[in-house]
Amino acid sequence: MTLSAPATLLAAIATLLAVMIALGTAILVARTRGRVKIFPPVMTGSPELECALRVQANTVEQIVIFLPALWLAALYFQGWIPPAIGLLWCLGRVLYAWGYRADKPGRREPGFITAMLSTIALIVLAGIGIVQAWMVASA
C-alpha cells in the first residue's frame, strides 16, 4: 500500500469528508443555538437544539469507531472496497443528520443503519485482512 495509490487516496478522501461532517455537526449546533437563543452551558429547552446536539454527539461517538476501522480495513484488506464503504458511511451520517430534525426525529433510522452497517462491514474486512496477514507472516 502506497500513499499515492488510488484506494489509499479514496480512504483519505473518506476520512477528510468524515472530519468535515463532524465539523458540520458542530456548526449546526452553534447555528441552532443562535436561532433559538439558547446559549452555553444550557443544553435543553428547545427540541431543535436537542436534536442538533444529539446529531453531533452521535456523530462523534460513531467517528471514533469508524476511523480506525476504515484505516485498518484499508491497510490490511486493501482494494477499493474499504474506502467505498467509508464513503457510504459518510452518506449515512449526512442522511442521519438530515433526518434527525425536531419535527420528525424518526427519519434518522435509514442514515443511522447505513452508517452502522458500514462500520460493521469495515470491522469485518479489517479482521479478515489482519487474519490473512497473520497467516502469511506465520507461514
The first five atom37 places (N, CA, C, CB, O) and aatype in JSON, in Angstrom:
{
  "aatype": [12, 16, 10, 15, 0, 14, 0, 16, 10, 10, 0, 0, 9, 0, 16, 10, 10, 0, 19, 12, 9, 0, 10, 7, 16, 0, 9, 10, 19, 0, 1, 16, 1, 7, 1, 19, 11, 9, 13, 14, 14, 19, 12, 16, 7, 15, 14, 6, 10, 6, 4, 0, 10, 1, 19, 5, 0, 2, 16, 19, 6, 5, 9, 19, 9, 13, 10, 14, 0, 10, 17, 10, 0, 0, 10, 18, 13, 5, 7, 17, 9, 14, 14, 0, 9, 7, 10, 10, 17, 4, 10, 7, 1, 19, 10, 18, 0, 17, 7, 18, 1, 0, 3, 11, 14, 7, 1, 1, 6, 14, 7, 13, 9, 16, 0, 12, 10, 15, 16, 9, 0, 10, 9, 19, 10, 0, 7, 9, 7, 9, 19, 5, 0, 17, 12, 19, 0, 15, 0],
  "atom_mask": [
    [1, 1, 1, 1, 1],
    [1, 1, 1, 1, 1],
    [1, 1, 1, 1, 1],
    [1, 1, 1, 1, 1],
    [1, 1, 1, 1, 1],
    [1, 1, 1, 1, 1],
    [1, 1, 1, 1, 1],
    [1, 1, 1, 1, 1],
    [1, 1, 1, 1, 1],
    [1, 1, 1, 1, 1],
    [1, 1, 1, 1, 1],
    [1, 1, 1, 1, 1],
    [1, 1, 1, 1, 1],
    [1, 1, 1, 1, 1],
    [1, 1, 1, 1, 1],
    [1, 1, 1, 1, 1],
    [1, 1, 1, 1, 1],
    [1, 1, 1, 1, 1],
    [1, 1, 1, 1, 1],
    [1, 1, 1, 1, 1],
    [1, 1, 1, 1, 1],
    [1, 1, 1, 1, 1],
    [1, 1, 1, 1, 1],
    [1, 1, 1, 0, 1],
    [1, 1, 1, 1, 1],
    [1, 1, 1, 1, 1],
    [1, 1, 1, 1, 1],
    [1, 1, 1, 1, 1],
    [1, 1, 1, 1, 1],
    [1, 1, 1, 1, 1],
    [1, 1, 1, 1, 1],
    [1, 1, 1, 1, 1],
    [1, 1, 1, 1, 1],
    [1, 1, 1, 0, 1],
    [1, 1, 1, 1, 1],
    [1, 1, 1, 1, 1],
    [1, 1, 1, 1, 1],
    [1, 1, 1, 1, 1],
    [1, 1, 1, 1, 1],
    [1, 1, 1, 1, 1],
    [1, 1, 1, 1, 1],
    [1, 1, 1, 1, 1],
    [1, 1, 1, 1, 1],
    [1, 1, 1, 1, 1],
    [1, 1, 1, 0, 1],
    [1, 1, 1, 1, 1],
    [1, 1, 1, 1, 1],
    [1, 1, 1, 1, 1],
    [1, 1, 1, 1, 1],
    [1, 1, 1, 1, 1],
    [1, 1, 1, 1, 1],
    [1, 1, 1, 1, 1],
    [1, 1, 1, 1, 1],
    [1, 1, 1, 1, 1],
    [1, 1, 1, 1, 1],
    [1, 1, 1, 1, 1],
    [1, 1, 1, 1, 1],
    [1, 1, 1, 1, 1],
    [1, 1, 1, 1, 1],
    [1, 1, 1, 1, 1],
    [1, 1, 1, 1, 1],
    [1, 1, 1, 1, 1],
    [1, 1, 1, 1, 1],
    [1, 1, 1, 1, 1],
    [1, 1, 1, 1, 1],
    [1, 1, 1, 1, 1],
    [1, 1, 1, 1, 1],
    [1, 1, 1, 1, 1],
    [1, 1, 1, 1, 1],
    [1, 1, 1, 1, 1],
    [1, 1, 1, 1, 1],
    [1, 1, 1, 1, 1],
    [1, 1, 1, 1, 1],
    [1, 1, 1, 1, 1],
    [1, 1, 1, 1, 1],
    [1, 1, 1, 1, 1],
    [1, 1, 1, 1, 1],
    [1, 1, 1, 1, 1],
    [1, 1, 1, 0, 1],
    [1, 1, 1, 1, 1],
    [1, 1, 1, 1, 1],
    [1, 1, 1, 1, 1],
    [1, 1, 1, 1, 1],
    [1, 1, 1, 1, 1],
    [1, 1, 1, 1, 1],
    [1, 1, 1, 0, 1],
    [1, 1, 1, 1, 1],
    [1, 1, 1, 1, 1],
    [1, 1, 1, 1, 1],
    [1, 1, 1, 1, 1],
    [1, 1, 1, 1, 1],
    [1, 1, 1, 0, 1],
    [1, 1, 1, 1, 1],
    [1, 1, 1, 1, 1],
    [1, 1, 1, 1, 1],
    [1, 1, 1, 1, 1],
    [1, 1, 1, 1, 1],
    [1, 1, 1, 1, 1],
    [1, 1, 1, 0, 1],
    [1, 1, 1, 1, 1],
    [1, 1, 1, 1, 1],
    [1, 1, 1, 1, 1],
    [1, 1, 1, 1, 1],
    [1, 1, 1, 1, 1],
    [1, 1, 1, 1, 1],
    [1, 1, 1, 0, 1],
    [1, 1, 1, 1, 1],
    [1, 1, 1, 1, 1],
    [1, 1, 1, 1, 1],
    [1, 1, 1, 1, 1],
    [1, 1, 1, 0, 1],
    [1, 1, 1, 1, 1],
    [1, 1, 1, 1, 1],
    [1, 1, 1, 1, 1],
    [1, 1, 1, 1, 1],
    [1, 1, 1, 1, 1],
    [1, 1, 1, 1, 1],
    [1, 1, 1, 1, 1],
    [1, 1, 1, 1, 1],
    [1, 1, 1, 1, 1],
    [1, 1, 1, 1, 1],
    [1, 1, 1, 1, 1],
    [1, 1, 1, 1, 1],
    [1, 1, 1, 1, 1],
    [1, 1, 1, 1, 1],
    [1, 1, 1, 1, 1],
    [1, 1, 1, 0, 1],
    [1, 1, 1, 1, 1],
    [1, 1, 1, 0, 1],
    [1, 1, 1, 1, 1],
    [1, 1, 1, 1, 1],
    [1, 1, 1, 1, 1],
    [1, 1, 1, 1, 1],
    [1, 1, 1, 1, 1],
    [1, 1, 1, 1, 1],
    [1, 1, 1, 1, 1],
    [1, 1, 1, 1, 1],
    [1, 1, 1, 1, 1],
    [1, 1, 1, 1, 1]
  ],
  "atom_positions": [
    [[0.85, -1.18, 0.0], [0.0, 0.0, 0.0], [0.89, 1.24, 0.0], [-0.96, 0.0, 1.22], [1.73, 1.42, 0.89]],
    [[0.71, 2.07, -0.99], [1.44, 3.33, -1.04], [0.46, 4.48, -0.82], [2.19, 3.5, -2.39], [-0.73, 4.36, -1.07]],
    [[0.99, 5.6, -0.34], [0.14, 6.73, -0.02], [-0.5, 7.36, -1.25], [0.93, 7.77, 0.73], [-1.52, 8.05, -1.14]],
    [[0.07, 7.13, -2.43], [-0.5, 7.71, -3.64], [-1.36, 6.72, -4.43], [0.61, 8.22, -4.52], [-1.86, 7.06, -5.5]],
    [[-1.53, 5.52, -3.91], [-2.39, 4.54, -4.58], [-3.83, 5.05, -4.58], [-2.29, 3.14, -3.89], [-4.27, 5.65, -3.6]],
    [[-4.56, 4.82, -5.66], [-5.94, 5.34, -5.73], [-6.82, 4.93, -4.56], [-6.58, 4.88, -7.01], [-7.59, 5.76, -4.06]],
    [[-6.75, 3.68, -4.11], [-7.59, 3.24, -2.99], [-7.2, 3.95, -1.7], [-7.49, 1.72, -2.8], [-8.07, 4.28, -0.89]],
    [[-5.91, 4.19, -1.5], [-5.46, 4.9, -0.31], [-5.93, 6.36, -0.35], [-3.93, 4.84, -0.19], [-6.37, 6.9, 0.66]],
    [[-5.84, 6.96, -1.51], [-6.33, 8.33, -1.66], [-7.83, 8.42, -1.4], [-6.01, 8.86, -3.06], [-8.3, 9.38, -0.8]],
    [[-8.57, 7.42, -1.86], [-10.01, 7.41, -1.63], [-10.31, 7.25, -0.13], [-10.68, 6.28, -2.44], [-11.25, 7.85, 0.37]],
    [[-9.52, 6.43, 0.57], [-9.69, 6.31, 2.02], [-9.38, 7.64, 2.7], [-8.78, 5.19, 2.59], [-10.05, 8.02, 3.67]],
    [[-8.38, 8.35, 2.21], [-8.05, 9.66, 2.76], [-9.17, 10.66, 2.49], [-6.73, 10.18, 2.16], [-9.49, 11.47, 3.36]],
    [[-9.77, 10.59, 1.33], [-10.9, 11.47, 0.99], [-12.08, 11.16, 1.91], [-11.31, 11.3, -0.5], [-12.74, 12.07, 2.41]],
    [[-12.36, 9.87, 2.13], [-13.44, 9.49, 3.04], [-13.17, 9.99, 4.45], [-13.63, 7.95, 3.05], [-14.08, 10.41, 5.15]],
    [[-11.89, 9.94, 4.87], [-11.52, 10.44, 6.2], [-11.74, 11.95, 6.28], [-10.05, 10.11, 6.5], [-12.33, 12.44, 7.25]],
    [[-11.28, 12.67, 5.29], [-11.45, 14.12, 5.27], [-12.93, 14.49, 5.25], [-10.74, 14.73, 4.05], [-13.35, 15.42, 5.93]],
    [[-13.71, 13.77, 4.48], [-15.15, 14.01, 4.43], [-15.8, 13.75, 5.79], [-15.8, 13.14, 3.34], [-16.67, 14.5, 6.22]],
    [[-15.38, 12.68, 6.45], [-15.92, 12.37, 7.79], [-15.58, 13.48, 8.79], [-15.37, 11.02, 8.29], [-16.41, 13.85, 9.61]],
    [[-14.36, 14.0, 8.71], [-13.97, 15.1, 9.59], [-14.81, 16.33, 9.29], [-12.46, 15.42, 9.43], [-15.24, 17.04, 10.2]],
    [[-15.06, 16.59, 8.02], [-15.89, 17.74, 7.64], [-17.33, 17.57, 8.12], [-15.86, 17.93, 6.11], [-17.97, 18.55, 8.5]],
    [[-17.82, 16.35, 8.1], [-19.17, 16.08, 8.6], [-19.22, 16.34, 10.11], [-19.6, 14.61, 8.3], [-20.17, 16.95, 10.6]],
    [[-18.2, 15.89, 10.83], [-18.15, 16.15, 12.28], [-18.11, 17.65, 12.55], [-16.92, 15.46, 12.92], [-18.79, 18.14, 13.45]],
    [[-17.31, 18.38, 11.79], [-17.25, 19.83, 11.93], [-18.6, 20.46, 11.59], [-16.15, 20.41, 11.03], [-19.05, 21.39, 12.25]],
    [[-19.23, 19.93, 10.56], [-20.55, 20.44, 10.17], [-21.59, 20.27, 11.25], [0.0, 0.0, 0.0], [-22.46, 21.13, 11.42]],
    [[-21.52, 19.17, 12.0], [-22.49, 18.99, 13.09], [-22.24, 19.99, 14.21], [-22.41, 17.55, 13.65], [-23.19, 20.44, 14.86]],
    [[-20.98, 20.35, 14.45], [-20.67, 21.36, 15.46], [-21.19, 22.73, 15.01], [-19.15, 21.43, 15.72], [-21.74, 23.48, 15.81]],
    [[-21.02, 23.03, 13.74], [-21.53, 24.29, 13.2], [-23.05, 24.32, 13.28], [-21.07, 24.48, 11.75], [-23.65, 25.36, 13.57]],
    [[-23.68, 23.17, 13.01], [-25.14, 23.08, 13.11], [-25.61, 23.4, 14.53], [-25.62, 21.67, 12.7], [-26.61, 24.1, 14.7]],
    [[-24.91, 22.9, 15.53], [-25.26, 23.2, 16.92], [-25.14, 24.69, 17.19], [-24.37, 22.39, 17.9], [-26.03, 25.3, 17.78]],
    [[-24.02, 25.28, 16.77], [-23.81, 26.72, 17.01], [-24.88, 27.56, 16.33], [-22.41, 27.14, 16.51], [-25.41, 28.5, 16.92]],
    [[-25.2, 27.23, 15.1], [-26.22, 28.0, 14.38], [-27.6, 27.82, 15.01], [-26.26, 27.57, 12.9], [-28.38, 28.76, 15.1]],
    [[-27.89, 26.59, 15.44], [-29.18, 26.33, 16.08], [-29.28, 27.08, 17.4], [-29.37, 24.83, 16.31], [-30.33, 27.64, 17.72]],
    [[-28.19, 27.1, 18.16], [-28.19, 27.87, 19.42], [-28.53, 29.33, 19.16], [-26.81, 27.76, 20.12], [-29.34, 29.92, 19.88]],
    [[-27.92, 29.92, 18.16], [-28.2, 31.32, 17.85], [-29.63, 31.54, 17.42], [0.0, 0.0, 0.0], [-30.26, 32.54, 17.79]],
    [[-30.15, 30.62, 16.63], [-31.51, 30.75, 16.13], [-32.55, 30.64, 17.25], [-31.78, 29.7, 15.08], [-33.54, 31.38, 17.26]],
    [[-32.33, 29.72, 18.19], [-33.31, 29.51, 19.26], [-32.97, 30.3, 20.52], [-33.42, 28.03, 19.6], [-33.7, 30.25, 21.51]],
    [[-31.84, 31.01, 20.49], [-31.42, 31.88, 21.61], [-31.21, 31.11, 22.92], [-32.47, 32.97, 21.83], [-31.61, 31.55, 23.99]],
    [[-30.57, 29.95, 22.8], [-30.18, 29.16, 23.98], [-28.67, 28.99, 23.9], [-30.93, 27.75, 24.03], [-28.16, 28.32, 23.01]],
    [[-27.97, 29.61, 24.86], [-26.52, 29.67, 24.79], [-25.89, 28.8, 25.87], [-26.05, 31.11, 24.92], [-26.52, 28.52, 26.89]],
    [[-24.63, 28.36, 25.64], [-23.95, 27.52, 26.62], [-23.92, 28.18, 27.99], [-22.54, 27.2, 26.16], [-23.82, 29.4, 28.09]],
    [[-24.0, 27.38, 29.02], [-23.91, 25.92, 29.09], [-25.25, 25.2, 28.98], [-23.25, 25.52, 30.36], [-25.3, 23.98, 29.12]],
    [[-26.34, 25.92, 28.74], [-27.66, 25.31, 28.68], [-27.71, 24.32, 27.51], [-28.77, 26.39, 28.53], [-27.26, 24.62, 26.4]],
    [[-28.26, 23.13, 27.76], [-28.33, 22.07, 26.75], [-29.76, 21.68, 26.4], [-27.58, 20.85, 27.24], [-29.97, 20.86, 25.5]],
    [[-30.74, 22.24, 27.09], [-32.12, 21.86, 26.86], [-32.98, 23.1, 26.71], [-32.63, 20.97, 27.99], [-32.53, 24.22, 26.93]],
    [[-34.22, 22.87, 26.34], [-35.18, 23.96, 26.25], [-35.77, 24.12, 24.87], [0.0, 0.0, 0.0], [-36.81, 24.76, 24.71]],
    [[-35.13, 23.55, 23.88], [-35.64, 23.61, 22.51], [-35.46, 22.25, 21.86], [-34.92, 24.72, 21.69], [-34.34, 21.73, 21.82]],
    [[-36.52, 21.66, 21.35], [-36.37, 20.37, 20.66], [-35.4, 20.46, 19.48], [-37.72, 19.87, 20.17], [-34.67, 19.51, 19.19]],
    [[-35.38, 21.59, 18.81], [-34.48, 21.76, 17.67], [-33.01, 21.71, 18.13], [-34.76, 23.1, 16.96], [-32.18, 21.06, 17.49]],
    [[-32.7, 22.38, 19.23], [-31.34, 22.35, 19.76], [-30.99, 20.96, 20.27], [-31.17, 23.38, 20.89], [-29.88, 20.47, 20.03]],
    [[-31.91, 20.32, 20.95], [-31.64, 18.98, 21.48], [-31.36, 17.99, 20.35], [-32.82, 18.49, 22.33], [-30.49, 17.12, 20.49]],
    [[-32.08, 18.11, 19.25], [-31.82, 17.23, 18.11], [-30.45, 17.51, 17.51], [-32.92, 17.4, 17.03], [-29.71, 16.58, 17.19]],
    [[-30.09, 18.79, 17.36], [-28.78, 19.14, 16.83], [-27.66, 18.62, 17.72], [-28.65, 20.66, 16.66], [-26.65, 18.1, 17.24]],
    [[-27.84, 18.75, 19.03], [-26.84, 18.24, 19.97], [-26.73, 16.72, 19.9], [-27.19, 18.66, 21.39], [-25.63, 16.17, 20.0]],
    [[-27.84, 16.04, 19.72], [-27.8, 14.58, 19.63], [-27.13, 14.12, 18.34], [-29.22, 14.01, 19.71], [-26.39, 13.13, 18.33]],
    [[-27.38, 14.85, 17.26], [-26.7, 14.51, 15.99], [-25.2, 14.67, 16.17], [-27.21, 15.42, 14.83], [-24.43, 13.8, 15.75]],
    [[-24.78, 15.77, 16.78], [-23.36, 15.99, 16.98], [-22.76, 14.91, 17.89], [-23.11, 17.38, 17.59], [-21.72, 14.34, 17.56]],
    [[-23.4, 14.63, 19.0], [-22.87, 13.63, 19.94], [-22.79, 12.26, 19.29], [-23.75, 13.56, 21.19], [-21.79, 11.56, 19.44]],
    [[-23.83, 11.87, 18.57], [-23.82, 10.56, 17.93], [-22.76, 10.48, 16.85], [-25.19, 10.23, 17.35], [-22.13, 9.44, 16.69]],
    [[-22.56, 11.55, 16.12], [-21.54, 11.56, 15.07], [-20.16, 11.4, 15.69], [-21.62, 12.86, 14.25], [-19.33, 10.65, 15.17]],
    [[-19.89, 12.11, 16.77], [-18.59, 11.99, 17.44], [-18.41, 10.56, 17.99], [-18.47, 13.03, 18.6], [-17.33, 9.98, 17.87]],
    [[-19.46, 10.01, 18.57], [-19.39, 8.63, 19.08], [-19.07, 7.66, 17.95], [-20.71, 8.24, 19.76], [-18.25, 6.76, 18.13]],
    [[-19.7, 7.83, 16.81], [-19.51, 6.9, 15.7], [-18.18, 7.08, 15.0], [-20.62, 7.06, 14.71], [-17.58, 6.1, 14.54]],
    [[-17.7, 8.31, 14.9], [-16.45, 8.56, 14.16], [-15.25, 7.93, 14.88], [-16.22, 10.07, 13.99], [-14.26, 7.56, 14.25]],
    [[-15.36, 7.82, 16.19], [-14.29, 7.21, 16.98], [-14.13, 5.73, 16.63], [-14.57, 7.38, 18.49], [-13.02, 5.19, 16.71]],
    [[-15.2, 5.09, 16.27], [-15.16, 3.68, 15.86], [-14.85, 3.57, 14.37], [-16.5, 2.97, 16.2], [-14.09, 2.71, 13.94]],
    [[-15.46, 4.45, 13.59], [-15.35, 4.39, 12.13], [-13.92, 4.6, 11.62], [-16.24, 5.43, 11.51], [-13.44, 3.81, 10.81]],
    [[-13.23, 5.63, 12.08], [-11.93, 5.96, 11.51], [-10.89, 4.85, 11.69], [-11.42, 7.22, 12.13], [-10.21, 4.5, 10.72]],
    [[-10.73, 4.28, 12.88], [-9.77, 3.16, 12.97], [-10.2, 1.96, 12.12], [-9.61, 2.71, 14.43], [-9.36, 1.29, 11.52]],
    [[-11.5, 1.69, 12.08], [-11.98, 0.56, 11.27], [-11.69, 0.81, 9.79], [-13.49, 0.34, 11.49], [-11.27, -0.11, 9.08]],
    [[-11.9, 2.03, 9.33], [-11.63, 2.37, 7.92], [-10.16, 2.14, 7.6], [-12.02, 3.83, 7.63], [-9.84, 1.5, 6.6]],
    [[-9.27, 2.67, 8.43], [-7.85, 2.57, 8.11], [-7.28, 1.17, 8.31], [-7.07, 3.56, 8.93], [-6.37, 0.77, 7.59]],
    [[-7.78, 0.44, 9.29], [-7.35, -0.95, 9.42], [-7.79, -1.77, 8.21], [-7.9, -1.57, 10.72], [-7.03, -2.59, 7.69]],
    [[-9.02, -1.54, 7.76], [-9.5, -2.25, 6.57], [-8.73, -1.81, 5.33], [-11.02, -2.0, 6.37], [-8.39, -2.63, 4.48]],
    [[-8.45, -0.52, 5.23], [-7.7, -0.01, 4.07], [-6.27, -0.58, 4.05], [-7.65, 1.52, 4.09], [-5.74, -0.87, 2.98]],
    [[-5.66, -0.72, 5.21], [-4.29, -1.23, 5.29], [-4.21, -2.74, 5.07], [-3.69, -0.88, 6.64], [-3.33, -3.22, 4.35]],
    [[-5.11, -3.49, 5.7], [-4.99, -4.94, 5.69], [-5.86, -5.65, 4.66], [-5.32, -5.47, 7.03], [-5.46, -6.68, 4.12]],
    [[-7.04, -5.12, 4.38], [-7.88, -5.76, 3.37], [-7.54, -5.21, 1.98], [-9.38, -5.53, 3.68], [-7.55, -5.94, 0.99]],
    [[-7.24, -3.95, 1.94], [-6.81, -3.22, 0.75], [-7.89, -3.22, -0.33], [-5.54, -3.83, 0.2], [-8.98, -3.75, -0.14]],
    [[-7.57, -2.62, -1.45], [-8.5, -2.52, -2.57], [-9.48, -1.37, -2.41], [0.0, 0.0, 0.0], [-9.33, -0.52, -1.52]],
    [[-10.47, -1.35, -3.26], [-11.45, -0.26, -3.33], [-12.62, -0.43, -2.37], [-11.98, -0.15, -4.73], [-13.33, 0.53, -2.09]],
    [[-12.81, -1.62, -1.87], [-14.0, -1.87, -1.04], [-13.98, -1.06, 0.26], [-14.11, -3.35, -0.72], [-14.97, -0.4, 0.56]],
    [[-12.9, -1.08, 1.06], [-12.94, -0.3, 2.3], [-13.2, 1.2, 2.1], [-11.64, -0.47, 3.03], [-14.04, 1.76, 2.8]],
    [[-12.5, 1.88, 1.16], [-12.81, 3.31, 1.01], [-14.22, 3.56, 0.47], [-11.8, 3.95, 0.09], [-14.84, 4.56, 0.82]],
    [[-14.72, 2.68, -0.37], [-16.09, 2.84, -0.87], [-17.08, 2.72, 0.29], [-16.41, 1.78, -1.96], [-18.05, 3.47, 0.36]],
    [[-16.83, 1.79, 1.19], [-17.68, 1.66, 2.38], [-17.53, 2.89, 3.26], [-17.32, 0.38, 3.18], [-18.5, 3.34, 3.88]],
    [[-16.32, 3.45, 3.32], [-16.1, 4.68, 4.07], [-16.94, 5.83, 3.53], [0.0, 0.0, 0.0], [-17.5, 6.61, 4.3]],
    [[-17.02, 5.94, 2.22], [-17.85, 6.98, 1.61], [-19.34, 6.72, 1.89], [-17.6, 7.06, 0.09], [-20.12, 7.66, 2.07]],
    [[-19.72, 5.45, 1.92], [-21.09, 5.1, 2.26], [-21.41, 5.51, 3.7], [-21.33, 3.58, 2.06], [-22.51, 5.98, 3.98]],
    [[-20.44, 5.34, 4.61], [-20.61, 5.79, 6.0], [-20.89, 7.29, 6.03], [-19.35, 5.46, 6.85], [-21.78, 7.75, 6.73]],
    [[-20.11, 8.04, 5.25], [-20.3, 9.5, 5.2], [-21.71, 9.84, 4.71], [-19.25, 10.15, 4.28], [-22.36, 10.72, 5.27]],
    [[-22.16, 9.16, 3.69], [-23.52, 9.39, 3.2], [-24.54, 9.07, 4.29], [-23.8, 8.53, 1.96], [-25.5, 9.81, 4.47]],
    [[-24.33, 7.97, 5.01], [-25.23, 7.61, 6.1], [-25.29, 8.67, 7.18], [0.0, 0.0, 0.0], [-26.37, 8.96, 7.7]],
    [[-24.15, 9.26, 7.52], [-24.13, 10.3, 8.56], [-24.86, 11.56, 8.09], [-22.69, 10.64, 8.95], [-25.53, 12.22, 8.88]],
    [[-24.71, 11.9, 6.82], [-25.43, 13.07, 6.29], [-26.93, 12.79, 6.31], [-24.95, 13.4, 4.85], [-27.71, 13.66, 6.71]],
    [[-27.33, 11.6, 5.89], [-28.75, 11.24, 5.93], [-29.28, 11.25, 7.36], [-28.97, 9.86, 5.29], [-30.41, 11.67, 7.61]],
    [[-28.46, 10.78, 8.29], [-28.84, 10.77, 9.71], [-29.08, 12.2, 10.19], [-27.75, 10.09, 10.57], [-30.11, 12.49, 10.81]],
    [[-28.14, 13.09, 9.91], [-28.26, 14.48, 10.36], [-29.47, 15.15, 9.72], [-26.99, 15.27, 10.02], [-30.2, 15.89, 10.38]],
    [[-29.67, 14.89, 8.44], [-30.8, 15.5, 7.74], [-32.13, 14.94, 8.26], [-30.68, 15.26, 6.23], [-33.11, 15.67, 8.36]],
    [[-32.14, 13.67, 8.57], [-33.38, 13.04, 9.01], [-33.74, 13.29, 10.47], [0.0, 0.0, 0.0], [-34.89, 13.14, 10.86]],
    [[-32.75, 13.67, 11.27], [-32.97, 13.85, 12.71], [-33.3, 15.32, 12.97], [-31.72, 13.41, 13.54], [-32.45, 16.1, 13.39]],
    [[-34.52, 15.66, 12.71], [-34.99, 17.03, 12.94], [-36.08, 16.99, 13.99], [-35.51, 17.68, 11.63], [-36.71, 15.96, 14.23]],
    [[-36.28, 18.12, 14.62], [-37.23, 18.2, 15.72], [-38.65, 17.83, 15.29], [-37.22, 19.58, 16.31], [-39.41, 17.28, 16.09]],
    [[-39.01, 18.14, 14.05], [-40.38, 17.86, 13.63], [-40.63, 16.37, 13.38], [-40.71, 18.64, 12.38], [-41.74, 15.89, 13.61]],
    [[-39.6, 15.64, 12.92], [-39.76, 14.21, 12.66], [-38.45, 13.48, 12.94], [-40.21, 13.96, 11.21], [-37.79, 13.04, 12.0]],
    [[-38.06, 13.34, 14.21], [-36.78, 12.69, 14.51], [-36.74, 11.22, 14.13], [-36.48, 12.83, 15.98], [-35.66, 10.63, 14.08]],
    [[-37.87, 10.61, 13.86], [-37.9, 9.2, 13.46], [-37.32, 8.94, 12.1], [0.0, 0.0, 0.0], [-37.1, 7.78, 11.73]],
    [[-37.05, 9.97, 11.33], [-36.47, 9.8, 10.0], [-34.96, 9.58, 10.03], [-36.77, 11.01, 9.15], [-34.31, 9.5, 8.99]],
    [[-34.41, 9.47, 11.23], [-32.96, 9.29, 11.35], [-32.52, 7.85, 11.11], [-32.5, 9.74, 12.72], [-31.34, 7.61, 10.82]],
    [[-33.42, 6.89, 11.21], [-33.03, 5.49, 11.16], [-32.32, 5.06, 9.88], [-34.23, 4.65, 11.33], [-31.32, 4.36, 9.98]],
    [[-32.78, 5.44, 8.68], [-32.05, 4.98, 7.48], [-30.59, 5.4, 7.47], [-32.73, 5.51, 6.23], [-29.72, 4.61, 7.12]],
    [[-30.31, 6.64, 7.86], [-28.93, 7.11, 7.91], [-28.13, 6.4, 8.99], [0.0, 0.0, 0.0], [-26.97, 6.05, 8.78]],
    [[-28.75, 6.2, 10.14], [-28.07, 5.51, 11.23], [-27.72, 4.08, 10.84], [-28.94, 5.52, 12.5], [-26.61, 3.62, 11.06]],
    [[-28.69, 3.39, 10.25], [-28.46, 1.99, 9.85], [-27.38, 1.91, 8.78], [-29.77, 1.36, 9.33], [-26.53, 1.02, 8.82]],
    [[-27.41, 2.83, 7.81], [-26.4, 2.84, 6.75], [-25.0, 3.02, 7.34], [-26.69, 3.97, 5.74], [-24.08, 2.28, 7.0]],
    [[-24.85, 3.99, 8.24], [-23.54, 4.24, 8.84], [-23.11, 3.07, 9.73], [-23.57, 5.54, 9.66], [-21.96, 2.65, 9.69]],
    [[-24.03, 2.55, 10.53], [-23.68, 1.45, 11.44], [-23.28, 0.19, 10.67], [-24.86, 1.15, 12.38], [-22.29, -0.45, 11.01]],
    [[-24.03, -0.15, 9.64], [-23.67, -1.33, 8.84], [-22.34, -1.12, 8.12], [-24.78, -1.64, 7.82], [-21.57, -2.07, 7.95]],
    [[-22.08, 0.11, 7.7], [-20.79, 0.41, 7.08], [-19.65, 0.18, 8.06], [-20.77, 1.85, 6.57], [-18.63, -0.41, 7.7]],
    [[-19.82, 0.65, 9.28], [-18.78, 0.45, 10.3], [-18.58, -1.03, 10.58], [-19.15, 1.18, 11.59], [-17.44, -1.49, 10.69]],
    [[-19.66, -1.77, 10.71], [-19.55, -3.21, 10.96], [-18.84, -3.9, 9.8], [-20.95, -3.83, 11.17], [-17.99, -4.76, 10.02]],
    [[-19.17, -3.51, 8.58], [-18.51, -4.1, 7.41], [-17.02, -3.8, 7.42], [-19.15, -3.57, 6.1], [-16.21, -4.68, 7.1]],
    [[-16.64, -2.59, 7.79], [-15.22, -2.25, 7.85], [-14.5, -3.06, 8.93], [-15.04, -0.76, 8.12], [-13.37, -3.5, 8.74]],
    [[-15.16, -3.26, 10.05], [-14.57, -4.07, 11.13], [-14.35, -5.51, 10.65], [-15.48, -4.06, 12.38], [-13.31, -6.1, 10.91]],
    [[-15.34, -6.05, 9.95], [-15.22, -7.42, 9.42], [-14.08, -7.49, 8.4], [-16.55, -7.87, 8.78], [-13.27, -8.41, 8.46]],
    [[-14.02, -6.53, 7.47], [-12.95, -6.54, 6.47], [-11.58, -6.38, 7.13], [-13.17, -5.41, 5.45], [-10.62, -7.04, 6.72]],
    [[-11.49, -5.52, 8.13], [-10.21, -5.36, 8.84], [-9.82, -6.68, 9.51], [-10.32, -4.23, 9.91], [-8.66, -7.09, 9.44]],
    [[-10.78, -7.33, 10.14], [-10.5, -8.61, 10.78], [-10.03, -9.65, 9.79], [0.0, 0.0, 0.0], [-9.06, -10.37, 10.04]],
    [[-10.71, -9.74, 8.66], [-10.3, -10.7, 7.62], [-8.88, -10.39, 7.14], [-11.29, -10.66, 6.42], [-8.05, -11.29, 7.04]],
    [[-8.62, -9.13, 6.86], [-7.3, -8.74, 6.38], [-6.2, -9.0, 7.39], [0.0, 0.0, 0.0], [-5.12, -9.46, 7.02]],
    [[-6.48, -8.72, 8.65], [-5.47, -8.95, 9.7], [-5.19, -10.45, 9.85], [-5.96, -8.36, 11.05], [-4.03, -10.85, 9.98]],
    [[-6.24, -11.26, 9.84], [-6.04, -12.71, 9.94], [-5.24, -13.22, 8.75], [-7.4, -13.45, 10.02], [-4.33, -14.03, 8.92]],
    [[-5.55, -12.75, 7.56], [-4.81, -13.17, 6.36], [-3.34, -12.76, 6.47], [-5.43, -12.57, 5.09], [-2.44, -13.55, 6.16]],
    [[-3.09, -11.53, 6.92], [-1.71, -11.06, 7.07], [-0.97, -11.87, 8.13], [-1.7, -9.57, 7.44], [0.21, -12.18, 7.97]],
    [[-1.67, -12.2, 9.2], [-1.08, -13.02, 10.27], [-0.7, -14.4, 9.74], [-2.07, -13.17, 11.47], [0.38, -14.92, 10.03]],
    [[-1.59, -14.98, 8.94], [-1.32, -16.32, 8.4], [-0.14, -16.29, 7.45], [-2.57, -16.87, 7.67], [0.68, -17.21, 7.45]],
    [[-0.02, -15.25, 6.64], [1.11, -15.14, 5.74], [2.41, -14.94, 6.54], [0.89, -13.97, 4.75], [3.44, -15.52, 6.21]],
    [[2.32, -14.12, 7.58], [3.52, -13.86, 8.4], [3.94, -15.1, 9.19], [3.28, -12.69, 9.36], [5.12, -15.28, 9.48]],
    [[2.99, -15.95, 9.52], [3.28, -17.15, 10.32], [3.72, -18.32, 9.47], [2.06, -17.55, 11.13], [4.24, -19.31, 9.99]],
    [[3.53, -18.23, 8.17], [3.86, -19.37, 7.29], [5.33, -19.52, 7.07], [3.17, -19.23, 5.96], [5.76, -20.42, 6.35]]
  ]
}
